[in-house]
């Protein structure tokens, strides 16, 4: 089934055609009308009730066709302005928060997530090692005053600091400070890891890990949830007490935050997070390769095409089917397609083919 994604115009998104979300939406949906003054932040692919995908052929929602929800939610994000300082609750917290405040926490699921950069991507991920935080406090005296002499002295008693790593931090600080004047969340820059991803690199965020995406475009996959506990850099509700109660106070270096896939062969690599809800397969087929057969398990998956043209051949309830994949194509791959799908060379293909596939994390069971 070919699908139409659900576009979200959040104010932090990129504007007009500069947004990868807008570009994908234009390629995916012939009825999509671009507004060059509109922000295009997210495109959702899946069954979450806040943005369920539509089956192109029938106009039905994907959840009604499947008669169930998928365990994951697949997205494209285009970020022009920092997202909120946030954590996602674990499953028990999500159930409690949804029961107590359903108007804020709209479902009862946890939300571990994986972000794979499509363009140079910048994010704040987790707390820095204590030694590096001490360096920042010493370098910027207003921080010392804010924290208080007693707390700073206590930090120094266990100090084992390395040289200060600026990583162009002040440029980022000035940008975010201008976007969020007077927001105390700006100070989190001095305590969290500033991570820069190249296209194809990824970060994984488990429950209660503090983070904020700052700029760039990415493919994102997560458990099927929209639960966010916020504490800064946002006009939305800030649940500071809940975030402090939930967040993991653990310092690790920025290098530890890059999440590595494992390679199956020269064509396929897989991002396998430590949860059952989802995994992401990256298929990258060279132009010179005539046909590639991908081995899959019998779980419903969603494929998003980034570049190139290929004929996708797969089994369905109605028999063997062929779909021509081009940039922006979104296809639901049914259970019946197992044990393999086939990517065949298309006549008008003159470039390498690249696609991401979100699926249940059966790799973790292997």
Secondary structure, DSSP 8 states (H G I E B T S, - for coil): -BEE-EEE--TTBEEGGG-HHHHHHHHH-TT----TTSEE-EEEES--TTS--EETTT--BHHHHHTS--SEEEEEEEESS---EEE---HHHHHHHHHH-TTTS-SS----EEEEESS-EEEEEEE--HHHHHHHHHH-HHHHHHH-HHHHHHHHHT--------TTHHHHHHHHHHHTTT-GGGGGGGTEEEEEE-TT-EEEE-TT--EEEEEEEEEEEEES----EEEESSSS---HHHHHHH----B--GGGGB---EESSSSEEEE--SSSS-EEEEEEE-TT--EEEEE--SS-EEEEEEES-EEEEEEETTEEEEEEE-TT-EEEE-GGGTTEEEEEE-TT--S-EEEEEEE--GGGG-
